[in-house]
């Protein structure tokens, strides 16, 4: 399992400020609409405006975190995401719980209790996160990997079978290729046993896509097999006569760049 970068209180506060400005803008718009009711009853108009503000502040985060898979506008701008603490799929009840307890975290003002909870929590969780068993992680912008450096110096025995190479490239989806690449880029983050198990599972998956002859795969470790597959998918074969990329490879590469 790959480690995740936990979002700190400062970054989360900045994301909250962005969201709060949006919520205030929505609330002002709703307030202007309800002000028309002041003709009938000014007290009723003020009460309705206050009720709509609290409803908006809760619904805003709940709706966006569900449809954007753990993100709001502020979180997306700062590359943050709410996740289940165990890496499982975020459940709707978790979103509801963490957002309903937001008001407790905000006491007595400016997220004082929530900020203290984040500072002293092992996983930087506020009270709502602790109750919902969620965490907020940060996804830093990752520079495009240097594939030539990652894959250099290794003989790719699969290249000796162009028709199987093309079949493999056509059958590997963009998501599958991206997962294999991320596994190679982050392999040093895994302990040895988990690393062996992960690459064995990925290699077995790709071996079902195209069956290469025994002489092409004999003696190759699972991690090297995955490296060979990534080499084929991400670095298309070029023809010696024209120097142009294989058309099938170009299509695959385009899909990888636009998953």
ABEGO torsion letter per residue (X at the ends): XBBBBBBBAAAAAAAAAAAAAAAAAAAAAAAAAAAAAAAABAAAAAAAAAAAAAAAAAAAAAAAAAAAGGBBAAAAAAGBBBBBAAGBBBBAAAAAAAAAAAAAAAOABGGAAAAAAAAABAAGBBAAAAAAGBBBBBBBBBBBBBAAAAABGBBBAAAABAAAAAAAAAABBAAAAAAAAAAAAAAAABBAAAAAAAAAAAAAAAAAABBBBAAAABGBBAAAAAAAAAAAAABBBBBAAAGBBBAAAAAAAAAAABX
